[in-house]
Amino acid sequence: MKTRARLLSAAEDVVQRNGYEALRVEEVVQAAGVAKGTFFAHFHDKDALMEILMGEKLSACFDQAESGPDPKTVSEIIAALEPVHSFMTSERYVFDLLLRYSGATGIAEIGPIAHCFERYFRLVSGWLEHATVRQDVSHDLLAEGVQAFSIQAMSLQFCALHEAQSFADRLEVYLEAWLTPAT
């Protein structure tokens, strides 16, 4: 367990200096003072390590989002989720890996990223119970839509054809249409 902790600590240091995408297994093992084979005894591959690191970071972002008052409006929901969305769009590699690990197949172990995506859904669903939103569909369905629209808005952040509009502005348009009652 000490070796695994050293590997995780070394990886966190490398990420802090160079970002997630730039992390190389060779740097991690060198910083941890272990052989490359030792790394693979603890992690199946680089992505398995990244799932743990990103899952921990995403979990901390959710802790931050949960620390404030429950948001009541679309703008407040977007602001409350800002730490989560900011991390998810911090690097293209981060976004891609998070999406790949966002669910679990029937035979795969449910990992920390999949748990964070479930946490996103549960958090938003709870907020929507007391928010000024439409009441003609369940809060769970509304929360699923918030998550889906957020992912769509994030994906467009990495598309040159859609760079003129900010993530928050795009998400606000989506969520206003999805969450607020027609007048």
SEVEX-700908 format. One record per atom (N, C-alpha, C): atom name; residue in one letter; x negated, y negated, z. Coordinates in steps of 0.02 Angstrom, whole numbers, plus 50000, padded with zeros to 5 digits. Each point is the difference from the previous one (the first is absolute). Example, Ala and Ser with C-alpha at 12.3 -4.5 7.8 and 13.67 -1.06 7.14 Angstrom:
// residues 2
<at=N aa=a px=49340 py=50284 pz=50390>
<at=CA aa=a px=50045 py=49941 pz=50000>
<at=C aa=a px=49955 py=49940 pz=50000>
<at=N aa=s px=50018 py=49947 pz=49964>
<at=CA aa=s px=49958 py=49941 pz=50003>
<at=C aa=s px=50039 py=49945 pz=50037>
This chain:
// residues 183
<at=N aa=m px=49959 py=50060 pz=50000>
<at=CA aa=m px=50041 py=49940 pz=50000>
<at=C aa=m px=49957 py=49936 pz=50000>
<at=N aa=k px=49942 py=50004 pz=50033>
<at=CA aa=k px=49955 py=49943 pz=50001>
<at=C aa=k px=49975 py=49984 pz=49930>
<at=N aa=t px=49984 py=50053 pz=49962>
<at=CA aa=t px=49975 py=49990 pz=49931>
<at=C aa=t px=50054 py=49969 pz=49957>
<at=N aa=r px=50061 py=50024 pz=50006>
<at=CA aa=r px=50056 py=49972 pz=49962>
<at=C aa=r px=50010 py=49927 pz=50018>
<at=N aa=a px=49997 py=49984 pz=50064>
<at=CA aa=a px=50007 py=49931 pz=50022>
<at=C aa=a px=49944 py=49956 pz=49972>
<at=N aa=r px=49938 py=50027 pz=49998>
<at=CA aa=r px=49945 py=49963 pz=49971>
<at=C aa=r px=50011 py=49987 pz=49926>
<at=N aa=l px=50025 py=50050 pz=49964>
<at=CA aa=l px=50014 py=49992 pz=49929>
<at=C aa=l px=50054 py=49947 pz=49989>
<at=N aa=l px=50052 py=50002 pz=50040>
<at=CA aa=l px=50054 py=49950 pz=49993>
<at=C aa=l px=49974 py=49930 pz=50016>
<at=N aa=s px=49961 py=49994 pz=50052>
<at=CA aa=s px=49971 py=49935 pz=50019>
<at=C aa=s px=49954 py=49974 pz=49944>
<at=N aa=a px=49959 py=50043 pz=49974>
<at=CA aa=a px=49955 py=49980 pz=49946>
<at=C aa=a px=50040 py=49979 pz=49938>
<at=N aa=a px=50052 py=50036 pz=49985>
<at=CA aa=a px=50042 py=49983 pz=49943>
<at=C aa=a px=50035 py=49933 pz=50010>
<at=N aa=e px=50023 py=49987 pz=50060>
<at=CA aa=e px=50031 py=49935 pz=50015>
<at=C aa=e px=49951 py=49943 pz=49990>
<at=N aa=d px=49938 py=50011 pz=50021>
<at=CA aa=d px=49948 py=49949 pz=49991>
<at=C aa=d px=49986 py=49987 pz=49925>
<at=N aa=v px=49997 py=50054 pz=49961>
<at=CA aa=v px=49988 py=49993 pz=49928>
<at=C aa=v px=50058 py=49963 pz=49968>
<at=N aa=v px=50061 py=50018 pz=50018>
<at=CA aa=v px=50059 py=49966 pz=49972>
<at=C aa=v px=50000 py=49927 pz=50019>
<at=N aa=q px=49982 py=49985 pz=50062>
<at=CA aa=q px=49999 py=49930 pz=50023>
<at=C aa=q px=49952 py=49958 pz=49958>
<at=N aa=r px=49944 py=50029 pz=49981>
<at=CA aa=r px=49950 py=49964 pz=49960>
<at=C aa=r px=50018 py=49997 pz=49926>
<at=N aa=n px=50024 py=50055 pz=49973>
<at=CA aa=n px=50006 py=50006 pz=49927>
<at=C aa=n px=50070 py=50011 pz=49972>
<at=N aa=g px=50048 py=50014 pz=50043>
<at=CA aa=g px=50068 py=50015 pz=49977>
<at=C aa=g px=50010 py=50075 pz=49993>
<at=N aa=y px=50062 py=50020 pz=49991>
<at=CA aa=y px=50017 py=50071 pz=49996>
<at=C aa=y px=49975 py=50032 pz=49935>
<at=N aa=e px=50012 py=49967 pz=49945>
<at=CA aa=e px=49982 py=50029 pz=49935>
<at=C aa=e px=49924 py=50013 pz=49994>
<at=N aa=a px=49961 py=49956 pz=50030>
<at=CA aa=a px=49927 py=50006 pz=49994>
<at=C aa=a px=49970 py=50054 pz=50045>
<at=N aa=l px=50039 py=50026 pz=50047>
<at=CA aa=l px=49974 py=50050 pz=50046>
<at=C aa=l px=49976 py=50062 pz=49962>
<at=N aa=r px=49941 py=50023 pz=50016>
<at=CA aa=r px=49972 py=50061 pz=49972>
<at=C aa=r px=49983 py=50047 pz=50057>
<at=N aa=v px=50013 py=50064 pz=49989>
<at=CA aa=v px=49986 py=50050 pz=50052>
<at=C aa=v px=49927 py=49997 pz=50021>
<at=N aa=e px=49956 py=49989 pz=49953>
<at=CA aa=e px=49928 py=49997 pz=50015>
<at=C aa=e px=49985 py=49945 pz=50052>
<at=N aa=e px=50033 py=49943 pz=49993>
<at=CA aa=e px=49990 py=49945 pz=50048>
<at=C aa=e px=50025 py=50020 pz=50069>
<at=N aa=v px=50056 py=50033 pz=50002>
<at=CA aa=v px=50030 py=50020 pz=50064>
<at=C aa=v px=49955 py=50050 pz=50036>
<at=N aa=v px=49977 py=50051 pz=49965>
<at=CA aa=v px=49958 py=50049 pz=50034>
<at=C aa=v px=49933 py=49970 pz=50021>
<at=N aa=q px=49974 py=49955 pz=49960>
<at=CA aa=q px=49937 py=49968 pz=50019>
<at=C aa=q px=50010 py=49957 pz=50063>
<at=N aa=a px=50054 py=49961 pz=50000>
<at=CA aa=a px=50014 py=49958 pz=50059>
<at=C aa=a px=50015 py=50041 pz=50062>
<at=N aa=a px=50031 py=50058 pz=49991>
<at=CA aa=a px=50017 py=50043 pz=50057>
<at=C aa=a px=49942 py=50044 pz=50022>
<at=N aa=g px=49948 py=50005 pz=49956>
<at=CA aa=g px=49943 py=50041 pz=50017>
<at=C aa=g px=50014 py=50075 pz=49997>
<at=N aa=v px=50042 py=50020 pz=49952>
<at=CA aa=v px=50016 py=50071 pz=49992>
<at=C aa=v px=49989 py=50021 pz=49927>
<at=N aa=a px=50001 py=50064 pz=49988>
<at=CA aa=a px=49992 py=50026 pz=49932>
<at=C aa=a px=50067 py=49996 pz=49963>
<at=N aa=k px=49994 py=49999 pz=49934>
<at=CA aa=k px=50061 py=49996 pz=49959>
<at=C aa=k px=50047 py=50059 pz=50012>
<at=N aa=g px=49971 py=50058 pz=50011>
<at=CA aa=g px=50041 py=50059 pz=50015>
<at=C aa=g px=50041 py=49992 pz=50064>
<at=N aa=t px=49973 py=49964 pz=50047>
<at=CA aa=t px=50036 py=49986 pz=50062>
<at=C aa=t px=50062 py=49958 pz=49987>
<at=N aa=f px=49992 py=49952 pz=49955>
<at=CA aa=f px=50058 py=49959 pz=49980>
<at=C aa=f px=50056 py=50045 pz=49975>
<at=N aa=f px=49983 py=50046 pz=49954>
<at=CA aa=f px=50051 py=50043 pz=49969>
<at=C aa=f px=50026 py=50054 pz=50048>
<at=N aa=a px=49966 py=50011 pz=50054>
<at=CA aa=a px=50026 py=50044 pz=50052>
<at=C aa=a px=50057 py=49966 pz=50038>
<at=N aa=h px=50000 py=49933 pz=49999>
<at=CA aa=h px=50051 py=49962 pz=50037>
<at=C aa=h px=50054 py=49971 pz=49955>
<at=N aa=f px=49983 py=49987 pz=49937>
<at=CA aa=f px=50047 py=49970 pz=49953>
<at=C aa=f px=49996 py=50037 pz=49933>
<at=N aa=h px=50057 py=50016 pz=49973>
<at=CA aa=h px=50003 py=50036 pz=49936>
<at=C aa=h px=49965 py=49960 pz=49945>
<at=N aa=d px=50010 py=49935 pz=49999>
<at=CA aa=d px=49969 py=49956 pz=49950>
<at=C aa=d px=50005 py=49928 pz=50024>
<at=N aa=k px=49977 py=49954 pz=49959>
<at=CA aa=k px=50001 py=49929 pz=50019>
<at=C aa=k px=50072 py=49977 pz=50013>
<at=N aa=d px=50047 py=50022 pz=49959>
<at=CA aa=d px=50070 py=49978 pz=50009>
<at=C aa=d px=50028 py=50023 pz=50067>
<at=N aa=a px=49980 py=50058 pz=50025>
<at=CA aa=a px=50023 py=50024 pz=50065>
<at=C aa=a px=49975 py=49953 pz=50056>
<at=N aa=l px=49938 py=49977 pz=49993>
<at=CA aa=l px=49973 py=49951 pz=50047>
<at=C aa=l px=50039 py=49935 pz=49994>
<at=N aa=m px=50011 py=49979 pz=49939>
<at=CA aa=m px=50036 py=49937 pz=49988>
<at=C aa=m px=50071 py=50002 pz=50027>
<at=N aa=e px=50032 py=50058 pz=49995>
<at=CA aa=e px=50068 py=50006 pz=50026>
<at=C aa=e px=50001 py=49985 pz=50075>
<at=N aa=i px=49950 py=50024 pz=50036>
<at=CA aa=i px=49997 py=49987 pz=50072>
<at=C aa=i px=49985 py=49926 pz=50012>
<at=N aa=l px=49950 py=49972 pz=49966>
<at=CA aa=l px=49982 py=49930 pz=50011>
<at=C aa=l px=50058 py=49953 pz=49982>
<at=N aa=m px=50029 py=50012 pz=49942>
<at=CA aa=m px=50055 py=49956 pz=49978>
<at=C aa=m px=50062 py=50011 pz=50043>
<at=N aa=g px=50012 py=50061 pz=50021>
<at=CA aa=g px=50057 py=50013 pz=50044>
<at=C aa=g px=49993 py=49962 pz=50065>
<at=N aa=e px=49939 py=49999 pz=50028>
<at=CA aa=e px=49989 py=49963 pz=50063>
<at=C aa=e px=50009 py=49925 pz=49989>
<at=N aa=k px=49973 py=49974 pz=49945>
<at=CA aa=k px=50007 py=49928 pz=49986>
<at=C aa=k px=50073 py=49982 pz=49988>
<at=N aa=l px=50035 py=50041 pz=49962>
<at=CA aa=l px=50071 py=49987 pz=49987>
<at=C aa=l px=50041 py=50004 pz=50064>
<at=N aa=s px=49983 py=50047 pz=50043>
<at=CA aa=s px=50035 py=50005 pz=50064>
<at=C aa=s px=49990 py=49937 pz=50042>
<at=N aa=a px=49939 py=49973 pz=50000>
<at=CA aa=a px=49986 py=49938 pz=50036>
<at=C aa=a px=50040 py=49942 pz=49970>
<at=N aa=c px=50008 py=50000 pz=49934>
<at=CA aa=c px=50040 py=49948 pz=49968>
<at=C aa=c px=50073 py=50005 pz=50021>
<at=N aa=f px=50025 py=50061 pz=50007>
<at=CA aa=f px=50069 py=50009 pz=50024>
<at=C aa=f px=50007 py=49978 pz=50073>
<at=N aa=d px=49949 py=50014 pz=50040>
<at=CA aa=d px=50002 py=49976 pz=50070>
<at=C aa=d px=50007 py=49924 pz=50001>
<at=N aa=q px=49963 py=49967 pz=49956>
<at=CA aa=q px=50004 py=49927 pz=49995>
<at=C aa=q px=50070 py=49978 pz=49977>
<at=N aa=a px=50027 py=50034 pz=49950>
<at=CA aa=a px=50067 py=49983 pz=49975>
<at=C aa=a px=50054 py=50009 pz=50053>
<at=N aa=e px=49991 py=50051 pz=50041>
<at=CA aa=e px=50049 py=50014 pz=50053>
<at=C aa=e px=49994 py=49956 pz=50061>
<at=N aa=s px=49945 py=49964 pz=50006>
<at=CA aa=s px=49987 py=49960 pz=50060>
<at=C aa=s px=50042 py=49937 pz=50004>
<at=N aa=g px=50025 py=49977 pz=49945>
<at=CA aa=g px=50039 py=49938 pz=50000>
<at=C aa=g px=50075 py=50014 pz=50009>
<at=N aa=p px=50038 py=49946 pz=50000>
<at=CA aa=p px=50073 py=50008 pz=50005>
<at=C aa=p px=50028 py=50034 pz=49937>
<at=N aa=d px=50057 py=50033 pz=50008>
<at=CA aa=d px=50031 py=50031 pz=49942>
<at=C aa=d px=50022 py=49947 pz=49950>
<at=N aa=p px=49980 py=50008 pz=49938>
<at=CA aa=p px=50019 py=49951 pz=49948>
<at=C aa=p px=50075 py=50007 pz=49984>
<at=N aa=k px=50030 py=49944 pz=49982>
<at=CA aa=k px=50072 py=49999 pz=49986>
<at=C aa=k px=50015 py=49983 pz=49927>
<at=N aa=t px=49954 py=49970 pz=49965>
<at=CA aa=t px=50012 py=49979 pz=49931>
<at=C aa=t px=49948 py=50033 pz=49954>
<at=N aa=v px=50013 py=49994 pz=49935>
<at=CA aa=v px=49953 py=50028 pz=49951>
<at=C aa=v px=49931 py=49969 pz=50009>
<at=N aa=s px=49996 py=49935 pz=50006>
<at=CA aa=s px=49935 py=49966 pz=50009>
<at=C aa=s px=49964 py=50024 pz=50063>
<at=N aa=e px=50038 py=50009 pz=50053>
<at=CA aa=e px=49970 py=50024 pz=50063>
<at=C aa=e px=49976 py=50072 pz=49994>
<at=N aa=i px=50037 py=50042 pz=49964>
<at=CA aa=i px=49980 py=50069 pz=49989>
<at=C aa=i px=49935 py=50002 pz=49961>
<at=N aa=i px=49995 py=49960 pz=49947>
<at=CA aa=i px=49939 py=49998 pz=49960>
<at=C aa=i px=49942 py=49976 pz=50043>
<at=N aa=a px=50011 py=49949 pz=50041>
<at=CA aa=a px=49947 py=49974 pz=50043>
<at=C aa=a px=49978 py=50053 pz=50052>
<at=N aa=a px=50048 py=50035 pz=50028>
<at=CA aa=a px=49985 py=50051 pz=50051>
<at=C aa=a px=49959 py=50058 pz=49970>
<at=N aa=l px=50014 py=50016 pz=49937>
<at=CA aa=l px=49965 py=50055 pz=49967>
<at=C aa=l px=49934 py=49979 pz=49967>
<at=N aa=e px=49984 py=49936 pz=50004>
<at=CA aa=e px=49941 py=49973 pz=49966>
<at=C aa=e px=49936 py=50038 pz=50017>
<at=N aa=p px=49986 py=50018 pz=50064>
<at=CA aa=p px=49938 py=50037 pz=50014>
<at=C aa=p px=49997 py=50067 pz=49962>
<at=N aa=v px=50056 py=50033 pz=49996>
<at=CA aa=v px=50004 py=50065 pz=49966>
<at=C aa=v px=49988 py=49990 pz=49925>
<at=N aa=h px=50038 py=49954 pz=49971>
<at=CA aa=h px=49994 py=49989 pz=49928>
<at=C aa=h px=49931 py=49973 pz=49981>
<at=N aa=s px=49972 py=49958 pz=50042>
<at=CA aa=s px=49934 py=49972 pz=49986>
<at=C aa=s px=49948 py=50056 pz=49997>
<at=N aa=f px=50002 py=50045 pz=50048>
<at=CA aa=f px=49952 py=50056 pz=49998>
<at=C aa=f px=50013 py=50044 pz=49939>
<at=N aa=m px=50062 py=50015 pz=49986>
<at=CA aa=m px=50016 py=50045 pz=49945>
<at=C aa=m px=49977 py=49973 pz=49932>
<at=N aa=t px=49995 py=49934 pz=49995>
<at=CA aa=t px=49979 py=49970 pz=49937>
<at=C aa=t px=49928 py=49972 pz=50004>
<at=N aa=s px=49964 py=50017 pz=50052>
<at=CA aa=s px=49933 py=49972 pz=50010>
<at=C aa=s px=49951 py=50022 pz=49945>
<at=N aa=e px=50010 py=50060 pz=49975>
<at=CA aa=e px=49958 py=50027 pz=49945>
<at=C aa=e px=50044 py=50046 pz=49958>
<at=N aa=r px=49986 py=50002 pz=49937>
<at=CA aa=r px=50037 py=50046 pz=49956>
<at=C aa=r px=49991 py=50072 pz=50023>
<at=N aa=y px=49940 py=50018 pz=50021>
<at=CA aa=y px=49986 py=50067 pz=50024>
<at=C aa=y px=50044 py=50016 pz=50061>
<at=N aa=v px=50006 py=49953 pz=50046>
<at=CA aa=v px=50042 py=50009 pz=50060>
<at=C aa=v px=50072 py=50014 pz=49979>
<at=N aa=f px=50026 py=49957 pz=49957>
<at=CA aa=f px=50070 py=50008 pz=49977>
<at=C aa=f px=50010 py=50069 pz=49967>
<at=N aa=d px=49955 py=50018 pz=49956>
<at=CA aa=d px=50006 py=50064 pz=49964>
<at=C aa=d px=49998 py=50059 pz=50048>
<at=N aa=l px=49953 py=49999 pz=50047>
<at=CA aa=l px=49995 py=50056 pz=50047>
<at=C aa=l px=50060 py=50003 pz=50046>
<at=N aa=l px=50024 py=49942 pz=50023>
<at=CA aa=l px=50058 py=49999 pz=50043>
<at=C aa=l px=50061 py=50031 pz=49964>
<at=N aa=l px=50008 py=49983 pz=49937>
<at=CA aa=l px=50057 py=50029 pz=49963>
<at=C aa=l px=49992 py=50075 pz=49991>
<at=N aa=r px=49939 py=50022 pz=49985>
<at=CA aa=r px=49988 py=50072 pz=49992>
<at=C aa=r px=50016 py=50039 pz=50063>
<at=N aa=y px=49985 py=49971 pz=50057>
<at=CA aa=y px=50009 py=50035 pz=50063>
<at=C aa=y px=50064 py=49979 pz=50037>
<at=N aa=s px=50044 py=49965 pz=49967>
<at=CA aa=s px=50060 py=49973 pz=50033>
<at=C aa=s px=50052 py=50052 pz=50016>
<at=N aa=g px=49999 py=50056 pz=49967>
<at=CA aa=g px=50048 py=50054 pz=50014>
<at=C aa=g px=49962 py=50063 pz=50014>
<at=N aa=a px=50037 py=50052 pz=50013>
<at=CA aa=a px=49968 py=50065 pz=50012>
<at=C aa=a px=50036 py=50052 pz=49958>
<at=N aa=t px=49961 py=50043 pz=49969>
<at=CA aa=t px=50030 py=50055 pz=49963>
<at=C aa=t px=50020 py=50054 pz=50049>
<at=N aa=g px=50036 py=50048 pz=49975>
<at=CA aa=g px=50025 py=50054 pz=50043>
<at=C aa=g px=49946 py=50039 pz=50035>
<at=N aa=i px=49940 py=50004 pz=49970>
<at=CA aa=i px=49947 py=50041 pz=50030>
<at=C aa=i px=49946 py=49957 pz=50033>
<at=N aa=a px=50003 py=49934 pz=49992>
<at=CA aa=a px=49947 py=49957 pz=50027>
<at=C aa=a px=50017 py=49980 pz=50071>
<at=N aa=e px=49947 py=49989 pz=50038>
<at=CA aa=e px=50008 py=49973 pz=50067>
<at=C aa=e px=50019 py=49927 pz=49994>
<at=N aa=i px=50047 py=49979 pz=50039>
<at=CA aa=i px=50020 py=49929 pz=49998>
<at=C aa=i px=49946 py=49960 pz=50036>
<at=N aa=g px=49969 py=49955 pz=49963>
<at=CA aa=g px=49944 py=49962 pz=50027>
<at=C aa=g px=50020 py=49931 pz=50026>
<at=N aa=p px=49950 py=49963 pz=50023>
<at=CA aa=p px=50013 py=49935 pz=50030>
<at=C aa=p px=50032 py=49949 pz=49953>
<at=N aa=i px=49983 py=50002 pz=49937>
<at=CA aa=i px=50030 py=49952 pz=49953>
<at=C aa=i px=50073 py=50015 pz=49990>
<at=N aa=a px=50018 py=50063 pz=49991>
<at=CA aa=a px=50070 py=50019 pz=49993>
<at=C aa=a px=50040 py=49979 pz=50062>
<at=N aa=h px=49969 py=50009 pz=50059>
<at=CA aa=h px=50034 py=49978 pz=50061>
<at=C aa=h px=50010 py=49924 pz=50001>
<at=N aa=c px=49952 py=49963 pz=49973>
<at=CA aa=c px=50007 py=49927 pz=49997>
<at=C aa=c px=50056 py=49979 pz=49953>
<at=N aa=f px=50007 py=50036 pz=49945>
<at=CA aa=f px=50055 py=49983 pz=49954>
<at=C aa=f px=50068 py=50014 pz=50033>
<at=N aa=e px=50004 py=50052 pz=50040>
<at=CA aa=e px=50061 py=50014 pz=50038>
<at=C aa=e px=50010 py=49946 pz=50053>
<at=N aa=r px=49946 py=49978 pz=50031>
<at=CA aa=r px=50004 py=49947 pz=50050>
<at=C aa=r px=50026 py=49936 pz=49969>
<at=N aa=y px=49977 py=49984 pz=49940>
<at=CA aa=y px=50024 py=49941 pz=49963>
<at=C aa=y px=50076 py=50003 pz=49994>
<at=N aa=f px=50024 py=50057 pz=49975>
<at=CA aa=f px=50072 py=50009 pz=49990>
<at=C aa=f px=50038 py=49992 pz=50066>
<at=N aa=r px=49978 py=50034 pz=50052>
<at=CA aa=r px=50035 py=49997 pz=50065>
<at=C aa=r px=49998 py=49929 pz=50030>
<at=N aa=l px=49944 py=49966 pz=49994>
<at=CA aa=l px=49994 py=49933 pz=50026>
<at=C aa=l px=50048 py=49953 pz=49965>
<at=N aa=v px=50000 py=50001 pz=49934>
<at=CA aa=v px=50044 py=49955 pz=49962>
<at=C aa=v px=50073 py=50018 pz=50013>
<at=N aa=s px=50016 py=50064 pz=50002>
<at=CA aa=s px=50069 py=50020 pz=50014>
<at=C aa=s px=50024 py=49972 pz=50067>
<at=N aa=g px=49957 py=50004 pz=50050>
<at=CA aa=g px=50017 py=49972 pz=50066>
<at=C aa=g px=50010 py=49925 pz=49998>
<at=N aa=w px=49957 py=49966 pz=49964>
<at=CA aa=w px=50008 py=49927 pz=49993>
<at=C aa=w px=50066 py=49982 pz=49966>
<at=N aa=l px=50017 py=50039 pz=49950>
<at=CA aa=l px=50060 py=49984 pz=49960>
<at=C aa=l px=50065 py=50008 pz=50040>
<at=N aa=e px=49998 py=50039 pz=50053>
<at=CA aa=e px=50059 py=50008 pz=50041>
<at=C aa=e px=50023 py=49934 pz=50030>
<at=N aa=h px=49953 py=49954 pz=50011>
<at=CA aa=h px=50016 py=49936 pz=50032>
<at=C aa=h px=49987 py=49940 pz=49955>
<at=N aa=a px=49986 py=50013 pz=49937>
<at=CA aa=a px=49984 py=49946 pz=49953>
<at=C aa=a px=50062 py=49977 pz=49963>
<at=N aa=t px=49993 py=49942 pz=49969>
<at=CA aa=t px=50054 py=49973 pz=49960>
<at=C aa=t px=49993 py=50029 pz=49930>
<at=N aa=v px=50029 py=50060 pz=49992>
<at=CA aa=v px=49996 py=50036 pz=49937>
<at=C aa=v px=50069 py=50030 pz=49983>
<at=N aa=r px=50005 py=50024 pz=49940>
<at=CA aa=r px=50063 py=50031 pz=49979>
<at=C aa=r px=50017 py=50059 pz=50045>
<at=N aa=q px=50064 py=50013 pz=50008>
<at=CA aa=q px=50023 py=50053 pz=50044>
<at=C aa=q px=50038 py=50056 pz=49962>
<at=N aa=d px=50001 py=49996 pz=49934>
<at=CA aa=d px=50038 py=50049 pz=49961>
<at=C aa=d px=49963 py=50065 pz=49987>
<at=N aa=v px=49936 py=50003 pz=50018>
<at=CA aa=v px=49961 py=50062 pz=49995>
<at=C aa=v px=49961 py=50009 pz=50064>
<at=N aa=s px=49976 py=50061 pz=50011>
<at=CA aa=s px=49965 py=50014 pz=50063>
<at=C aa=s px=49934 py=49962 pz=50005>
<at=N aa=h px=49979 py=49988 pz=50063>
<at=CA aa=h px=49935 py=49968 pz=50011>
<at=C aa=h px=49943 py=50043 pz=49975>
<at=N aa=d px=50009 py=50066 pz=50003>
<at=CA aa=d px=49948 py=50045 pz=49975>
<at=C aa=d px=49991 py=49992 pz=49924>
<at=N aa=l px=50055 py=49996 pz=49964>
<at=CA aa=l px=49995 py=49989 pz=49927>
<at=C aa=l px=49969 py=49932 pz=49985>
<at=N aa=l px=50020 py=49950 pz=50037>
<at=CA aa=l px=49971 py=49933 pz=49991>
<at=C aa=l px=49924 py=50002 pz=50013>
<at=N aa=a px=49980 py=50036 pz=50053>
<at=CA aa=a px=49929 py=50005 pz=50017>
<at=C aa=a px=49961 py=50036 pz=49945>
<at=N aa=e px=50029 py=50052 pz=49972>
<at=CA aa=e px=49968 py=50035 pz=49944>
<at=C aa=e px=49990 py=49953 pz=49941>
<at=N aa=g px=50050 py=49957 pz=49988>
<at=CA aa=g px=49994 py=49951 pz=49946>
<at=C aa=g px=49946 py=49949 pz=50014>
<at=N aa=v px=49995 py=49977 pz=50062>
<at=CA aa=v px=49948 py=49952 pz=50018>
<at=C aa=v px=49931 py=50031 pz=49987>
<at=N aa=q px=49992 py=50062 pz=50020>
<at=CA aa=q px=49936 py=50034 pz=49988>
<at=C aa=q px=49986 py=50008 pz=49926>
<at=N aa=a px=50050 py=50019 pz=49962>
<at=CA aa=a px=49991 py=50010 pz=49928>
<at=C aa=a px=49985 py=49934 pz=49965>
<at=N aa=f px=50036 py=49948 pz=50017>
<at=CA aa=f px=49987 py=49934 pz=49969>
<at=C aa=f px=49932 py=49973 pz=50021>
<at=N aa=s px=49979 py=50014 pz=50061>
<at=CA aa=s px=49934 py=49979 pz=50022>
<at=C aa=s px=49946 py=50034 pz=49959>
<at=N aa=i px=50007 py=50064 pz=49989>
<at=CA aa=i px=49951 py=50037 pz=49961>
<at=C aa=i px=49999 py=49974 pz=49928>
<at=N aa=q px=50059 py=49986 pz=49972>
<at=CA aa=q px=50003 py=49973 pz=49933>
<at=C aa=q px=49964 py=49932 pz=49996>
<at=N aa=a px=50014 py=49957 pz=50048>
<at=CA aa=a px=49968 py=49933 pz=50001>
<at=C aa=a px=49925 py=50007 pz=50009>
<at=N aa=m px=49978 py=50047 pz=50041>
<at=CA aa=m px=49928 py=50012 pz=50009>
<at=C aa=m px=49968 py=50024 pz=49935>
<at=N aa=s px=50033 py=50046 pz=49967>
<at=CA aa=s px=49970 py=50028 pz=49938>
<at=C aa=s px=49992 py=49945 pz=49948>
<at=N aa=l px=50047 py=49953 pz=49997>
<at=CA aa=l px=49995 py=49946 pz=49952>
<at=C aa=l px=49944 py=49951 pz=50017>
<at=N aa=q px=49977 py=50000 pz=50062>
<at=CA aa=q px=49943 py=49958 pz=50019>
<at=C aa=q px=49937 py=50021 pz=49963>
<at=N aa=f px=49998 py=50063 pz=49980>
<at=CA aa=f px=49941 py=50027 pz=49966>
<at=C aa=f px=50008 py=50001 pz=49924>
<at=N aa=c px=50052 py=49967 pz=49976>
<at=CA aa=c px=50015 py=49998 pz=49928>
<at=C aa=c px=49987 py=49930 pz=49973>
<at=N aa=a px=49956 py=49994 pz=49952>
<at=CA aa=a px=49983 py=49935 pz=49972>
<at=C aa=a px=50061 py=49965 pz=49969>
<at=N aa=l px=50048 py=50038 pz=49977>
<at=CA aa=l px=50059 py=49970 pz=49969>
<at=C aa=l px=50046 py=49965 pz=50051>
<at=N aa=h px=49991 py=50014 pz=50064>
<at=CA aa=h px=50044 py=49973 pz=50051>
<at=C aa=h px=49963 py=49960 pz=50053>
<at=N aa=e px=49941 py=49975 pz=49986>
<at=CA aa=e px=49961 py=49966 pz=50051>
<at=C aa=e px=50023 py=49929 pz=50015>
<at=N aa=a px=50045 py=49973 pz=49961>
<at=CA aa=a px=50022 py=49931 pz=50010>
<at=C aa=a px=50042 py=49992 pz=50063>
<at=N aa=q px=50035 py=50052 pz=50020>
<at=CA aa=q px=50044 py=49996 pz=50059>
<at=C aa=q px=49967 py=50036 pz=50058>
<at=N aa=s px=50002 py=49969 pz=50058>
<at=CA aa=s px=49969 py=50031 pz=50059>
<at=C aa=s px=50041 py=50060 pz=50024>
<at=N aa=f px=49967 py=50043 pz=50038>
<at=CA aa=f px=50033 py=50058 pz=50029>
<at=C aa=f px=50060 py=49979 pz=50041>
<at=N aa=a px=49990 py=49952 pz=50046>
<at=CA aa=a px=50053 py=49979 pz=50045>
<at=C aa=a px=50059 py=49970 pz=49962>
<at=N aa=d px=49986 py=49960 pz=49949>
<at=CA aa=d px=50055 py=49970 pz=49961>
<at=C aa=d px=50039 py=50054 pz=49963>
<at=N aa=r px=49964 py=50047 pz=49970>
<at=CA aa=r px=50034 py=50054 pz=49963>
<at=C aa=r px=50041 py=50042 pz=50048>
<at=N aa=l px=49971 py=50018 pz=50057>
<at=CA aa=l px=50036 py=50041 pz=50048>
<at=C aa=l px=50062 py=49964 pz=50027>
<at=N aa=e px=49994 py=49936 pz=50011>
<at=CA aa=e px=50057 py=49962 pz=50025>
<at=C aa=e px=50058 py=50002 pz=49950>
<at=N aa=v px=49986 py=49994 pz=49936>
<at=CA aa=v px=50053 py=50004 pz=49949>
<at=C aa=v px=50033 py=50068 pz=50003>
<at=N aa=y px=49959 py=50053 pz=50002>
<at=CA aa=y px=50028 py=50068 pz=50004>
<at=C aa=y px=50043 py=50010 pz=50062>
<at=N aa=l px=49974 py=49980 pz=50057>
<at=CA aa=l px=50035 py=50014 pz=50063>
<at=C aa=l px=50061 py=49956 pz=50009>
<at=N aa=e px=49998 py=49939 pz=49976>
<at=CA aa=e px=50061 py=49958 pz=50003>
<at=C aa=e px=50055 py=50034 pz=49960>
<at=N aa=a px=49984 py=50026 pz=49941>
<at=CA aa=a px=50050 py=50033 pz=49959>
<at=C aa=a px=50025 py=50065 pz=50032>
<at=N aa=w px=49955 py=50036 pz=50033>
<at=CA aa=w px=50017 py=50065 pz=50030>
<at=C aa=w px=50034 py=49994 pz=50067>
<at=N aa=l px=49979 py=49953 pz=50042>
<at=CA aa=l px=50023 py=49999 pz=50070>
<at=C aa=l px=50056 py=49951 pz=50015>
<at=N aa=t px=50004 py=49947 pz=49963>
<at=CA aa=t px=50048 py=49948 pz=50020>
<at=C aa=t px=50066 py=50011 pz=49964>
<at=N aa=p px=50053 py=49986 pz=50036>
<at=CA aa=p px=50067 py=50010 pz=49972>
<at=C aa=p px=50014 py=49951 pz=49943>
<at=N aa=a px=50036 py=50023 pz=49951>
<at=CA aa=a px=50020 py=49956 pz=49945>
<at=C aa=a px=50053 py=49951 pz=50027>
<at=N aa=t px=49994 py=49938 pz=49978>
<at=CA aa=t px=50048 py=49950 pz=50025>
<at=C aa=t px=50047 py=49979 pz=49944>
